[in-house]
Amino acid sequence: MAIKLVNANISTQVVTFEPGSSPPSFEVNVVNDSDQFASFQLEIIAAGGSSNLSTNWYTITPAVSAKNPPGDSVTFCVTIIDTPIPGFIGKMNLIVRIFSVELRDEDRQILRLIIEAGTGAIPVQIELPIPEFTTLPQGLIEVPVRVVNPSQLPTTVSLKMIGVDTKWLLGNEERLLPVPPGAKAETSFSCQLPVPAEVPSQTYPFIIEANHFNAQPSRSPEGKIKVLPGGFVDFRCTPEKQQIPADRIWLPQWKTNSTTYQLEFHNASNLTQTAHIDIRAGQDKQPQCFIDVQPENVELNTGATKQLQLLISRRRHWFGLSKKLSFIVKAAISDQRVNVSNESQFIQLTIHPILHPWLQLILAILLLYLVWAISWLNPNNPLFGHTRPVNFVQFNGVGDKAVSGSQDQSIIRWNVAGFQNPLINQHHGKISRDTGKSVRVVRYKPVDNDVVAAGLENGEIQIWDVLGGTTKPKATFSADKADRVLNLEFSEDSHYLFSAHGSGLVLKWDVNGALLGNPDSLQQPKKEQKVNFSVYGLALVGQNKEDLVISGRYNNLAIWNSEQNKLRKISYTTPGSQNDYIVGLASAEYKPDLLATADTRGQITLWNMQSCLKQNNTQCELLDQWSDGHRGKPVRSVALSRDGCYLVSGGDDSRVMLWPLTKDGRRALPNGKQVRTNSQKFNSVDIRVVKNRILIISGNDDHRVRLNVIKPENSTDCKY
């Protein structure tokens, strides 16, 4: 016979349960009849039901006993809190199952349960089959509700949805639902969400509350309605077209330079937004306008409308035609889960000149009449400039005046300030209206800037008073009339004048003697030197300015000391043919050993003449040389500033170039700086540095004399 290891004893055999009254209880005493430690558990099984350790119609204390030694006992307390079968009234057997995992044995006891009809109402149980919902604004959802009646009596419950706006509910706010005893019943609440502005995007918790007769209210677990982002932000810009001034454009309203656009945001979404605008030009080129937006950002609650002001200002010109500008104004919002309606707005702005075109026309007619009147009364007016190509230009010593010579057989003295200010007369008049032949070269007399020398196509050299008032030159040096004067150079003390001729002659004239009326000085040069090439360039070099550098055809370069009457050739880097000329030659007054040359092959060279002057050799120190300064085309003229810090050049590529130099006479900028460009070649250039400004004058084939004023990027002491 098997030995029973688990013995149980129940404190009663009959238990009576009345729903709504105090729950009954009984005890179960369990003895460990084994020879080892063991723990015990209880399970109550209702007749007709299934075994389930997690049932909720009774409670057991303790749920599991501690391990008891052999012969020891443990007492369990069982309380009936609900009917095993909802709505059941009558008698049923309960099986009390006592078991131990360690002993693998169990004991079963039978207990009679009497269930009586309850006299009080039992709270119902509320369930949400679908606890969470996701929807957009204006969406329709159905919220199902399940009600469980655990009592033996039928009941009717009143259901309410708590936590959501009652405006969302379709139909009655209250649902009446009959529920049979021990049964379940279902109903639902229909919800229609409002427009986005009235339902911010967030999660809305809710519960279902049930009330019925003589029972405490019951509540469901919490449900959730998650409202997704929806709606849009509307953007408007008014008006789309504006003009400056807004009205009466025919009046010269010079103080009116701005206009204002109204920008409006309306938040028709269910998200709070921060809005601003981005603005860009509608054309490819950004117009130079002042643009201001006030305020820069606006906060938009749901359903809110806010405005910004867009101010556009631009300086208006006095003359010209109306200018139309266009802009694209784009709205930007902080939360881009919703769209912007009319995101980009295209606006236009018409800017009228201060003077209406009709007023401009009337003013132009009056101005032309005034100019005509002035020019009729003043034959020396600046309107009468050169009429043929300009061959030569030069500044005076201080740089406030300049002189030019042209193929139109005239010499003009220019007021440098007149190039910058048209109200100042550009020149005092023509020094010479008719020299008899084309003027190839003009030179200021260094010591007395009221005198200029002019070299002519017919071999004459004329001395003119620059203050004007005379119709004849003060003196004329007569050479061979078939021998063109191609260049002139005064000695440092202005006593003598050197002339270069197409025949290869270099002549030295006594200027002081000629001005004093000595006829021999006018007819015969003081000295002469014959070279075997046409001479185009002259420049005095050396500390005593006694050596004259001569340049010309075949790319020849030579030095003539007229006092010692010594001539020697200088080796040039690129020997030339009969079509090659060194036409540009210049030295620096304060750096007399620095020499610049330029030839028709487009090559510019900087030399240090110190060694070849002292040692009487033919090899001079080459400081720098380049041939791409004028795109390989002939360079017609070069000039050095007095301090030797700047070199200017002009040539057949129709450009004037500025070359800043280092302290040792080399280029500071390899590619130089373009000063001016034109459609025709430049024949002559000159440079002066005055009051921290670089003045560059040029003459070219279009009959014009031009001035450029440049502010140096670095100091003029050659510290590069």
Buried (B, 14 or more C-beta within 10 A) or exposed (E): EEEEBBEBBBEEEEBEBBBBEEEBBBEBBBBBBBEEBBBBBBBBBBEEBEEEEEBEBBBBEBEEBEBBEEEBBBEBBBEBEBBBBBBBBEEBEBBBBBBBEBBEBBBEBEBEBBBEEBEEBBBBBBBBEEEEBEBBBBBEBEBEBBBBBBBBBEBEBBBBBEBBEEEBBEEEEEBEBEBEBBBBBEBBBEBEBEBBBBBBBEEBEBBBBBBBEEBEBBEBEEBBBEBEBBBBBBBBBEEEEBBBBEEEBEEBBEEBBBBBBEBBBBBBBBBBBEBBBEBEBBEEEEBEBEBEBEEEBBEBEBBBEBEBEBBBBBEBEEEBEEBEBEBEBBBBBEEEEBEBBEBEBEBBBBBBBBBBBEBBEEEEEEEEEEEEEEBEEEEBBBEBBBEEBBBBBBBBBEBBBBBBBBBBBBBBBBBBBBBEEEEEBBBBBBBBBEBEBBBBBBBBBBBEBEBBBBBBBBBBBBBBBBEBEEEEBEBBBEBEEEBBBBBBBBBBEBBBBBBBBBBBBBBBBBBBBBBEEEEEBBEEBBBBBEBEBBBBBBBBBBEEBBBBBBBBBBBBBBBBBBEEEEBEEBEBEEEBEEEBBBBBBBBBBEBBBBBBBBBBBBBBBBBBBBEBBEEEEBEBEEBBBBBEBBEEBBBBBBBBBBBBBBBBBBBBBBBBBBBBBBEEBBBBEEEBBEBBEBEEBBBBBBBBBEEEEBBBBBBBBBBBBBBBEBEBEEEBEBEB
